[in-house]
């Protein structure tokens, strides 16, 4: 049984940088296209030659990405599926709520996150977008390569560093596209968001939008020298009604509105969403 392993990623240069290479080739192709527009030589070419010159940047990009997929979206040859008692112990250790964090494709410094709920042999991932939450469920499988390494699913996800038995279980693996993915057991941390100071705020608002648990739908107005409110006690005064707890989707929708209004940057929105998910 393997419930703990220490290691580091062992991806090669092409696997890690194929996306950047494809983007660079596409940019070069577009520059060459622009330099040929209006040239006298371009008018003497056939329709087929013109189409080929127009499409070749797209063809090169598709070829690079397909080559990476064909080479790395699979487990090593000779890998054997883990089953029986060993699989049951791994599955049992992973039961519960996890948070999956992945670097953004266009900006690796920004982490995108999604909650993962493991129940039995199924894992359900919930991704939040502009059109609401979208869930994907798949069956968990693990494989052992000839060198002893553990691979998750059968599409190139190597679990190079993980601990399923400690106080803070985690799994670090890299996928076929060269991304480093981290799974951590969910916990209840407070939510704290700081507004980008470079974004102008509406009048009569504060620059500090730190809050815990329930994000506001709009910036909080500031009243100068306002005394704190007083309430009666339980023996004869009035009682303060308790607001209903908002759902996770409602909280994420509210901070999405702040992002759409320009109050939060995309990075601040991503960090806030991840903390809301952790607090769920």
Secondary structure, DSSP 4 states (H G I P E B T S, - for coil): ---EE-------HHHHHHHHHHHHHHHHHHHHHHHHTT-GGGGGS-HHHHHHHHHHHHHHHHHHHHHHHHHHSSPPTT-EE--HHHHHHHHHHT-EEEEEEEE-SS-TTSEEEEEEEEETTEEEEEEEETTEEEEEEEE--EEE-TTS-EEETTTTEEEEEEESSSSS-EEEEE-TTS-EEEEEE---PPP-----TTSPPPTTB-S----SSS--SSPPB--TTPPPP----TTTS--PPPPPPPPHHHHHHHHHHHHHTTSS-HHHHHHHHHHHHHH-
